[in-house]
Amino acid sequence: MPPVGVTEFPFAAVRGMDDAKRAILCALANRRIRTVLIRGGPGTAKTALARAAGPLSGGSVVNIPPGASEDMIFGGIDAEATMREGRPVPQAGLLSRADGRALCIDDANLMDRRVLASILDCVARGKVSLEREGASAEYPCGSLLIATVNPCDSDLSPHLLDRFDLCAYSGWGPGEEDRMEIAKRGALHRDDPAALAELFAAEQAGVGERLEASRRILPLTVMSDGLMEVAAELSAKVSADGFRGDIAMVNASLAIAALNGRDEVLRKDVEEAARICLAHRRGYAPEPPAQQRDEQGREEDREEDREDEGDRGGRDDDGGDGGGEPERPPGSGPEGGRDDMEDIARAMEDMVFEIGEQFRVVDYLGGGPRKASKASGGKGRRDMAESSDAVGRYARSRIPDGRARDIAFDATIRAAAPHQRRRGRAGMAVSVEKSDLREKVREKRRGCTILFLVDASGSLGVRRRMAAVKGAVLSMLRDSYVKRDRVGLMAFRRDSAELVLPPTRSVEYGYRMMGELPTGGKTPLGAALVRASEYMTSYSRSHPGEACCAVLITDGRANVPLKDGADANEEAVRLAGSISVPGLRWVVVDAGAGRMRFDNAERLAMELEGAYFRLEDLNADRLAESVRSAIM
C-alpha cells in the first residue's frame, strides 16, 4: 500500500512539457493569473501535471468532476440543518472549499458549457455568490484553476478558451529514451510513491524555492512601455478578440522575469509569454514574409491564369467544357489525330487528384476567424439539449407543470425541509406535500448532421489546389467522426450536384469516396445550392430536434446558370439570398488560390448568413507556428 500522504506525482518528476510547466509556474508566482488550460491528447500527463501543482500552492488539489451538479460545485441547501432550524440554511460547495488552493477540472470540454463559464467567472471574481431556494450567501474563492482538455474528443468554444489566462499544449513527441524514462517513473510512482518523491526531492525543493523567490521579486518587477507595446502588437497580429490576451501577456511576462530572478522584463520574457498567452486566442494566420509571399503569389498567379483560361473556354459559344478543346499539335490535319485528342480530353476531364495533407481543424461550426453575416445567429456547437424522456444526465430540477414524470428526490427534500417544524410528520422522517415536488431536467448531447457540398469542377482543377481541398475535407470528416456527427457528402460538377454519401455516422465510406472523387467540367453552383437546400429541408423534417449544417467548399465562381443567358455568378448569389431552410446553418470555405482573389465565396457567405473561412484558416496545427512567426 502506498504511504499515507504521498499520492500525487511530483511536479519536478514530470518529464518534458516545458510550456505547460511554465504556465503553471507563472500562475503560482503571479496571483493575478487565475486560470490555466492544458490541452493535449490522451496519456500525455495533463492531469498528473495539473494535480502536481497542489503541493506547490500550499495544499492538496480540489478536483471537480465533469458530471458534478451545480449544488455540489457552487453550494446549495443543507437539508439536515434546514429541517432542524426550520429555515433555509446554505451549504458551501467545492469552490468554497478550494479557497486558497489549486482547483482542477479534468476534461473540462465534457462539462456543461454554462456551468464551466460560471466557474470561470467565480474564479476571476474571487468569490461565489449563492442564491438557492430562498437562501443567499457569499463565499471567497481565491483559487488557481487548472483545467485539462483533450481536443481529440471535443474542444471548447472560442469564448471559453479566451476566458483562460494561459494555455499550453502537452504534446511534445518524446523519443525512445524519453518514453523509457517516463515508463520507469510511472512504474515507480505506482509501486512506491514515496521513493519517487525522495528521488526528486531536491529538484522539487528547488522549484519551491524558485517560486518563493519570484513572489518576493514580483512586486518590484517592472515592464517598460515599449515592451507593453510589443505585447499589444503581438495580440493584434494574431487577431485576438478583446483585451484578455494583452493583460495576460503583461502578467505572464512579469511572472517569467521574476521566476528568472530579475526585476525587469526583457523582450525574451515577452516572447516566452506569447507562446502560452496567444495560441488559443488566435483569429487567423498572419501574412507570410514579403519575399515568401511574392514567390507564392507568382506561382499561384500562374495557376490562376491557367484556371481562368479554362473558365473562359467553358463560356465559349460552342458549348465546350470548362477546360475547352485541347490544342492540336502543329502540322496535324483537321481530321488526323482528332479522335485521339478527344479521347485525351475526356480522360483529362475526369482526373482523380491525390489527397493532400490532413490536419487538425479549427472549430468551424463554432464560428470562424472571419464572419460574413447579415444577421446574428447561434454558435451551433454540439451542445447539450434538454431530453424529452428519462434518458440523459441529471442537470437540474424544476417545479413540474402538471404530473411529475421523473421525481428529483434531492430537490424535493430540500424544498420540503424548511417546513418540517410546522408540519405533522405522522411518524415519517420527512413530510412531503405536493407543492414540494420537483422533477429532474435531463440533458443529452444534441445530434448534428453536416452535409459537405464540395466543388469538384474544373475551376478547382489545379492539381495542388484540389489535393489541398480533399485533404481539408477529409480532415473535417475526421473531426466530425470524433464528435459523433452524422456526415454526408455532395459533389457538384458539369451540370448537376450528386449525393455521394448520405448522412451517416460511419465515415469510412466517405474517406474512400473522397479519395476516388473525379474532378473537372463546369461549375453548376446555383444548381448545387438548390439541390442541397431541397435535400436538407427534407432531411430536417424527418429528423426533428437535430442540428443541421451545410459546409460549402468552393472558390465561388460559377459558369453554368439555371436560366439560359443569365450571369451564373450573380444568379448563385441571388439564390443564396433566397434560400431559407429552418434550422440549417451554412459554413462557406473559400478554396480560391492566388493573390487575385475574388469575393464570390464571401458574398455567398453573406447571403447565406453563414460563417466564412479561407481554406488555409482551417488548419489548427498552425497556431504555435503563427505565434512564432509573429514574434520573429
C-alpha positions in Angstrom: 0.0 0.0 0.0 1.3 3.5 -0.8 2.3 5.5 2.3 -0.3 7.9 3.6 0.2 11.5 2.3 2.3 10.6 -0.8 -0.2 10.3 -3.6 0.4 13.0 -6.3 3.1 12.7 -8.9 5.9 15.2 -8.1 5.9 18.3 -10.3 9.7 18.0 -10.9 9.3 14.4 -11.9 7.1 15.2 -14.9 9.4 14.9 -17.9 9.1 17.4 -20.8 6.0 19.6 -21.1 8.0 22.8 -20.8 5.3 25.1 -21.9 2.7 23.6 -19.5 5.1 23.8 -16.6 6.0 27.4 -17.5 2.3 28.3 -17.5 1.6 26.7 -14.1 4.7 28.3 -12.5 3.7 31.7 -13.9 0.2 31.3 -12.3 1.7 30.2 -9.0 4.1 33.1 -9.0 1.7 35.8 -10.0 -1.7 35.7 -8.3 -3.2 37.9 -11.0 -3.2 34.8 -13.3 -6.2 32.8 -12.2 -6.8 30.2 -14.9 -4.6 27.8 -16.8 -5.6 25.4 -19.5 -3.5 22.4 -20.6 -4.5 20.9 -24.0 -3.3 17.6 -25.4 -4.1 14.1 -26.4 -4.8 11.2 -24.1 -2.0 9.9 -21.9 0.2 13.0 -22.2 0.4 13.6 -18.4 -2.0 16.6 -18.4 -3.8 15.5 -15.3 -0.7 14.4 -13.5 0.9 17.8 -14.0 -2.3 19.7 -13.0 -2.6 17.8 -9.8 1.2 18.1 -9.1 0.6 21.8 -8.7 -1.2 21.3 -5.4 1.8 20.9 -3.1 3.4 23.9 -4.7 0.3 26.0 -4.0 0.4 25.1 -0.3 -2.1 22.3 -0.2 -3.9 19.4 -2.0 -5.8 19.9 -5.2 -9.6 20.1 -5.2 -11.0 18.2 -8.1 -14.3 19.0 -9.8 -15.6 16.0 -11.9 -17.2 17.0 -15.3 -20.5 15.5 -14.2 -20.7 17.3 -10.9 -24.1 19.1 -10.1 -24.4 22.8 -9.6 -25.2 22.3 -5.9 -22.0 20.3 -5.5 -19.9 22.9 -7.2 -21.4 26.3 -6.1 -23.3 25.2 -3.0 -26.9 24.6 -2.1 -29.2 24.0 0.8 -28.1 21.9 3.8 -31.2 19.7 4.1 -30.4 18.4 7.6 -29.7 21.9 9.1 -32.7 23.3 7.4 -35.0 20.7 8.8 -33.5 21.2 12.3 -33.7 25.0 12.3 -36.9 25.5 10.2 -35.3 28.0 7.8 -33.2 27.6 4.6 -29.5 27.1 5.6 -27.0 27.4 2.8 -24.2 24.9 2.3 -20.8 25.7 0.7 -19.7 23.8 -2.4 -16.4 22.7 -3.9 -15.4 26.2 -5.0 -15.6 27.5 -1.4 -13.5 24.6 -0.2 -10.9 25.3 -2.8 -10.3 28.8 -1.5 -6.5 29.4 -1.3 -5.8 26.1 -3.0 -5.5 24.8 -6.6 -8.7 23.8 -8.3 -8.5 21.1 -11.0 -11.1 20.3 -13.7 -10.2 17.2 -15.8 -11.7 17.0 -19.3 -13.3 20.4 -19.0 -14.6 20.1 -22.6 -17.0 17.4 -21.3 -18.5 19.8 -18.7 -21.7 21.7 -19.3 -20.7 25.0 -21.0 -22.9 27.1 -18.8 -21.5 25.6 -15.6 -17.9 25.9 -16.8 -18.5 29.6 -17.7 -19.9 30.2 -14.2 -16.9 28.5 -12.6 -14.5 30.7 -14.6 -16.5 33.8 -13.6 -16.3 32.8 -9.8 -12.5 32.2 -10.0 -12.0 35.5 -11.9 -14.0 37.5 -9.3 -12.5 35.6 -6.3 -15.9 34.9 -4.8 -19.0 32.7 -5.1 -22.5 34.3 -4.8 -25.0 31.7 -3.9 -28.8 32.1 -4.5 -30.6 28.8 -3.8 -34.3 28.3 -2.9 -34.6 31.3 -0.6 -31.0 31.2 0.8 -28.4 33.7 0.0 -24.7 33.5 0.8 -21.3 34.6 -0.5 -18.0 32.7 -0.1 -14.4 33.5 -1.0 -12.9 31.7 -3.9 -9.2 32.6 -4.2 -8.2 29.6 -6.2 -6.0 28.9 -9.1 -8.0 26.9 -11.7 -6.1 24.4 -13.8 -8.2 22.6 -16.4 -7.3 20.0 -19.0 -8.8 19.4 -22.4 -8.5 16.6 -24.9 -9.2 18.2 -28.3 -9.4 14.7 -29.9 -12.7 14.2 -28.1 -14.1 17.7 -28.4 -12.9 21.3 -27.8 -14.0 24.4 -26.1 -15.7 27.3 -27.8 -13.5 30.3 -28.7 -15.3 32.3 -25.9 -14.4 29.8 -23.2 -10.9 29.4 -24.5 -10.4 33.2 -24.2 -11.5 33.1 -20.6 -8.4 31.1 -19.7 -5.4 33.4 -19.0 -2.8 30.9 -20.1 -2.9 27.8 -22.4 -0.2 25.3 -23.1 -0.1 22.2 -25.3 1.2 18.9 -23.7 2.0 17.0 -26.9 5.8 17.1 -27.4 6.7 13.9 -29.3 9.0 12.1 -26.9 11.8 9.9 -28.3 12.6 6.3 -27.4 14.8 7.3 -24.4 12.1 9.7 -23.1 9.5 7.1 -23.3 11.6 4.6 -21.4 12.3 7.1 -18.6 8.6 8.1 -18.4 7.6 4.4 -18.1 10.2 3.9 -15.3 9.0 6.9 -13.3 5.3 5.8 -13.8 6.1 2.3 -12.6 8.0 3.6 -9.5 5.2 6.0 -8.6 2.6 3.2 -8.8 4.7 0.8 -6.7 6.4 3.2 -4.2 5.3 6.9 -4.5 7.5 7.8 -1.5 10.6 6.5 -3.3 9.8 8.6 -6.4 9.2 11.7 -4.2 12.5 11.1 -2.4 14.3 10.7 -5.7 13.2 14.1 -6.9 13.1 15.8 -3.5 16.0 18.1 -4.3 14.5 19.2 -7.6 11.1 19.7 -6.1 12.6 21.8 -3.3 14.4 23.8 -5.9 11.1 24.6 -7.7 9.6 25.6 -4.4 12.5 27.9 -3.5 12.3 29.4 -7.0 8.6 30.2 -6.5 9.1 31.8 -3.1 11.9 34.0 -4.5 9.7 35.0 -7.5 6.9 36.0 -5.2 9.2 38.3 -3.3 10.6 39.8 -6.5 7.3 40.2 -8.4 6.1 43.4 -6.6 9.3 45.1 -7.6 9.3 43.9 -11.2 8.7 46.5 -13.9 7.8 46.3 -17.6 8.6 49.2 -19.9 6.0 50.9 -22.1 8.0 49.7 -25.2 7.6 46.0 -24.2 3.9 46.6 -23.4 3.6 47.9 -26.9 5.3 44.8 -28.2 2.8 42.6 -26.3 -0.2 44.6 -27.7 1.2 44.4 -31.2 1.6 40.6 -30.9 -2.0 40.3 -29.8 -3.1 42.4 -32.7 -1.1 40.3 -35.2 -2.8 37.1 -34.2 -6.2 38.9 -34.3 -7.0 38.2 -30.7 -10.5 39.5 -29.8 -10.8 41.6 -26.8 -8.1 42.6 -24.3 -7.7 39.5 -22.2 -4.7 38.4 -24.3 -2.9 41.8 -23.7 -3.5 41.6 -20.0 -2.4 38.0 -19.8 0.8 38.8 -21.8 1.8 41.5 -19.3 1.1 39.4 -16.2 2.9 36.4 -17.7 5.9 38.5 -18.7 6.2 39.9 -15.2 6.0 36.4 -13.8 8.6 34.9 -16.1 11.0 37.7 -15.3 10.5 37.2 -11.5 10.9 33.4 -12.0 14.3 34.1 -13.6 15.4 36.3 -10.7 15.1 39.6 -12.5 13.1 42.7 -11.5 12.9 44.0 -15.1 11.1 42.4 -18.0 13.1 41.6 -21.1 12.0 41.1 -24.7 12.7 37.3 -24.4 10.2 37.2 -21.5 7.5 38.7 -23.7 8.3 36.1 -26.4 8.0 33.3 -23.9 4.7 34.7 -22.7 3.3 34.8 -26.2 3.6 31.1 -26.5 1.2 30.5 -23.6 -1.0 33.6 -23.9 -1.9 33.9 -27.6 -2.0 30.5 -29.3 -5.6 29.8 -28.0 -6.7 33.3 -28.9 -5.5 33.3 -32.5 -8.0 34.5 -35.1 -6.2 33.7 -38.3 -2.7 33.1 -39.6 -0.6 36.2 -40.1 0.7 37.1 -43.6 3.9 35.3 -44.6 7.1 37.3 -45.1 7.1 39.5 -48.1 9.7 37.5 -50.1 7.9 34.2 -49.4 4.5 35.9 -50.2 5.8 37.2 -53.6 7.2 33.8 -54.6 3.9 32.0 -53.6 1.9 34.7 -55.3 3.8 34.3 -58.6 3.3 30.6 -58.6 -0.4 30.8 -57.7 -0.9 33.6 -60.3 0.4 31.2 -63.0 -2.0 28.5 -61.8 -4.8 31.1 -61.6 -4.2 32.1 -65.2 -4.5 28.5 -66.3 -7.8 28.2 -64.4 -9.1 31.4 -65.9 -8.3 30.1 -69.4 -10.2 27.0 -68.6 -13.2 29.1 -67.4 -13.1 31.3 -70.5 -13.1 28.1 -72.5 -16.2 26.9 -70.7 -18.2 30.0 -71.7 -17.5 29.8 -75.4 -20.4 29.8 -77.8 -19.6 26.3 -79.0 -20.7 25.0 -75.6 -17.3 23.4 -74.9 -16.4 22.1 -71.5 -14.7 24.0 -68.7 -11.2 23.1 -70.0 -12.0 23.8 -73.6 -10.9 21.7 -76.6 -7.2 20.6 -76.3 -4.9 22.4 -78.8 -3.9 20.2 -81.7 -0.2 19.7 -82.3 1.4 21.7 -85.1 1.1 20.1 -88.5 -1.8 17.8 -87.8 -4.6 18.0 -90.2 -8.3 18.7 -89.5 -9.1 15.0 -89.2 -5.8 13.4 -88.4 -5.4 12.7 -84.7 -8.8 14.3 -83.7 -10.2 11.1 -82.2 -7.0 10.6 -80.2 -7.1 14.2 -78.8 -10.8 13.9 -77.9 -10.1 10.7 -76.0 -7.3 12.5 -74.2 -9.6 15.4 -73.4 -12.3 13.1 -72.0 -9.7 11.3 -69.9 -8.3 14.6 -68.5 -11.8 15.9 -67.8 -12.4 13.2 -65.2 -9.0 13.2 -63.5 -8.7 12.0 -59.9 -6.1 14.0 -58.0 -4.2 12.8 -55.0 -5.3 13.7 -51.4 -3.3 16.4 -49.8 -2.1 16.8 -46.2 -4.6 16.2 -43.5 -4.5 18.3 -40.3 -6.4 19.1 -37.1 -9.2 21.5 -38.0 -10.5 24.5 -36.0 -14.0 24.6 -34.6 -15.6 25.6 -37.9 -19.1 25.1 -36.6 -18.4 27.3 -33.6 -17.7 30.5 -35.6 -14.8 31.3 -37.9 -11.9 33.8 -37.8 -13.9 35.9 -40.2 -17.7 36.2 -40.1 -19.8 37.4 -43.0 -23.3 37.7 -41.8 -26.4 39.9 -42.3 -27.9 38.8 -39.0 -26.6 37.3 -35.8 -27.1 33.6 -35.3 -26.4 30.8 -32.9 -23.0 29.4 -32.5 -24.1 25.9 -33.4 -21.8 24.0 -31.1 -22.5 20.3 -30.4 -24.5 21.4 -27.4 -26.5 19.5 -24.8 -30.2 19.6 -25.4 -33.0 19.0 -22.9 -34.2 15.4 -23.1 -37.9 14.8 -23.6 -37.7 11.5 -21.7 -35.9 10.0 -18.7 -32.7 9.5 -20.6 -29.7 11.7 -20.2 -27.6 13.4 -17.5 -29.5 14.9 -14.5 -28.6 18.6 -14.9 -31.0 20.4 -12.6 -34.5 20.3 -11.1 -37.7 22.3 -11.7 -41.3 22.6 -10.5 -43.4 20.2 -12.6 -46.0 21.5 -14.9 -48.7 19.0 -14.0 -47.8 15.5 -13.1 -44.1 14.9 -12.1 -42.6 12.4 -14.6 -39.1 11.9 -13.2 -39.0 13.0 -9.5 -35.9 14.7 -8.2 -35.8 13.4 -4.7 -32.9 15.5 -3.5 -34.5 18.8 -4.7 -37.9 17.7 -3.3 -36.4 17.1 0.2 -34.6 20.4 0.1 -37.9 22.2 -0.9 -39.8 20.4 2.0 -37.0 20.9 4.6 -37.9 24.5 5.8 -41.5 23.5 6.6 -40.9 20.4 8.8 -41.3 22.2 12.1 -44.9 23.2 11.4 -46.0 20.1 9.6 -47.3 17.0 11.2 -44.9 14.2 10.2 -47.2 11.4 11.4 -44.3 9.1 12.0 -42.5 10.0 8.8 -38.9 11.3 8.8 -39.8 14.0 6.2 -43.3 15.3 5.5 -43.6 16.0 1.7 -46.5 17.7 0.2 -47.5 18.1 -3.5 -46.1 21.7 -3.6 -42.7 20.4 -2.7 -42.4 18.0 -5.6 -39.6 18.7 -8.1 -38.8 16.9 -11.3 -35.4 16.2 -13.0 -34.3 18.1 -16.0 -32.1 15.8 -18.0 -29.8 16.7 -20.9 -28.3 14.7 -23.6 -26.0 15.6 -26.4 -27.9 17.0 -29.4 -27.2 15.3 -32.7 -25.6 17.2 -35.5 -25.8 16.4 -39.3 -23.2 18.0 -41.6 -23.5 18.0 -45.3 -20.3 18.7 -47.2 -21.0 20.4 -50.5 -17.8 20.1 -52.5 -16.9 21.9 -55.7 -15.4 19.2 -58.0 -15.5 21.3 -61.2 -12.7 22.4 -63.4 -12.4 25.8 -61.6 -10.7 23.8 -58.8 -8.9 21.6 -61.3 -5.4 22.6 -60.4 -3.7 19.6 -59.0 -2.1 21.1 -56.0 -5.2 23.1 -55.0 -7.6 20.2 -55.5 -5.3 17.9 -53.4 -5.4 20.5 -50.6 -9.3 20.7 -50.8 -9.5 16.9 -50.5 -7.1 16.9 -47.6 -9.2 19.6 -45.8 -12.5 17.8 -46.4 -11.0 14.5 -45.1 -9.7 16.4 -42.0 -13.2 17.8 -41.4 -14.7 14.4 -41.9 -12.3 13.0 -39.3 -13.2 15.8 -36.9 -16.9 15.1 -37.3 -16.4 11.4 -36.7 -14.7 12.2 -33.4 -17.7 14.4 -32.3 -20.1 11.6 -33.4 -21.8 13.8 -36.0 -23.7 12.4 -39.0 -21.8 13.3 -42.1 -22.9 13.5 -45.7 -21.1 14.4 -48.9 -22.5 16.0 -52.1 -20.2 17.0 -55.0 -21.1 19.2 -57.9 -19.6 19.4 -61.4 -20.6 19.6 -65.1 -24.3 20.4 -64.8 -25.6 18.9 -61.6 -24.9 18.0 -57.9 -24.7 14.4 -56.9 -25.2 13.0 -53.4 -22.1 10.9 -53.0 -22.6 9.9 -49.3 -26.0 10.1 -47.5 -25.6 11.3 -43.9 -24.1 8.6 -41.7 -22.0 8.2 -38.6 -19.7 5.8 -40.4 -17.3 7.9 -42.4 -15.1 5.1 -43.8 -17.1 5.1 -47.0 -16.8 8.9 -47.1 -13.0 8.6 -47.0 -13.0 6.2 -49.9 -15.4 8.2 -52.0 -13.5 11.4 -51.4 -10.3 9.7 -52.5 -11.9 8.5 -55.7 -13.9 11.7 -56.4 -13.2 12.8 -60.0 -12.8 16.5 -60.9 -13.3 18.6 -64.0 -16.0 20.1 -66.0 -18.2 23.2 -65.5 -19.3 24.7 -62.2 -23.1 24.4 -61.6 -23.0 26.4 -58.3 -26.6 27.5 -58.5 -27.9 24.0 -59.1 -25.8 22.7 -56.2 -27.3 25.3 -53.8 -30.8 24.4 -54.8 -30.2 20.7 -54.6 -28.5 20.9 -51.2 -31.3 23.1 -49.7 -34.0 20.8 -51.0 -32.3 17.8 -49.6 -31.6 19.3 -46.2 -35.2 20.6 -46.0 -36.5 17.1 -46.4 -33.8 15.7 -44.0 -34.5 18.2 -41.2 -38.3 17.4 -41.4 -37.6 13.7 -40.9 -35.1 14.3 -38.1 -36.7 16.8 -35.8 -34.5 18.2 -33.0 -31.3 17.5 -34.8 -29.0 20.4 -35.7 -28.2 20.6 -39.4 -25.3 22.4 -41.1 -24.1 22.6 -44.8 -20.4 23.2 -45.4 -19.9 24.7 -48.9 -16.3 24.3 -50.2 -15.8 26.4 -53.4 -13.9 29.3 -54.9 -17.4 30.9 -55.5 -17.0 31.1 -59.3 -19.9 29.6 -61.4 -20.3 29.2 -65.2 -23.5 27.1 -65.5 -26.6 29.2 -64.9 -30.0 27.6 -64.2 -31.7 30.0 -66.7 -30.2 30.4 -70.1 -28.4 33.7 -70.7 -28.2 34.6 -67.0 -24.9 35.5 -65.3 -24.1 32.3 -63.4 -22.2 34.1 -60.6 -24.9 36.7 -59.9 -27.6 34.0 -60.1 -25.8 31.9 -57.5 -25.6 34.9 -55.1 -29.4 35.7 -55.6 -30.2 32.0 -55.0 -28.1 32.0 -51.8 -30.1 35.0 -50.5 -33.4 33.4 -51.2 -32.6 30.0 -49.5 -34.4 29.6 -46.2 -34.3 26.2 -44.5 -35.4 26.4 -40.9 -32.6 25.3 -38.6 -30.0 24.9 -41.3 -26.7 26.8 -40.8 -24.1 27.4 -43.5 -20.4 27.4 -43.5 -18.6 28.6 -46.6 -14.9 27.6 -47.1 -13.2 29.7 -49.7 -10.9 27.4 -51.7 -9.7 30.2 -54.1 -6.0 30.5 -54.8 -3.6 33.3 -55.8 -3.2 36.9 -54.8 -6.1 37.9 -57.2 -8.9 36.6 -55.0 -12.5 37.0 -56.0 -15.1 37.9 -53.3 -17.7 35.5 -54.7 -17.3 33.0 -51.8 -17.5 35.8 -49.2 -20.6 37.2 -50.9 -22.2 33.7 -50.8 -21.5 33.5 -47.0 -23.1 36.9 -46.6 -26.3 36.0 -48.4 -26.4 32.6 -46.6 -25.9 34.3 -43.3 -23.1 31.8 -42.6 -19.6 31.6 -41.3 -16.8 32.3 -43.8 -13.3 30.7 -43.8 -10.4 30.5 -46.2 -9.1 27.1 -46.8 -5.8 27.8 -45.0 -7.7 29.1 -41.9 -8.9 25.6 -41.1 -5.5 24.3 -40.0 -5.4 24.5 -36.2 -2.0 23.0 -36.1 -0.5 26.3 -37.4 -1.3 28.0 -34.1 2.1 27.8 -32.5 3.8 28.4 -35.8 1.8 31.5 -36.3 2.7 32.9 -32.9 6.4 32.2 -33.5 6.1 33.9 -36.9 4.6 37.0 -35.2 7.4 37.1 -32.7 10.3 36.9 -35.2 
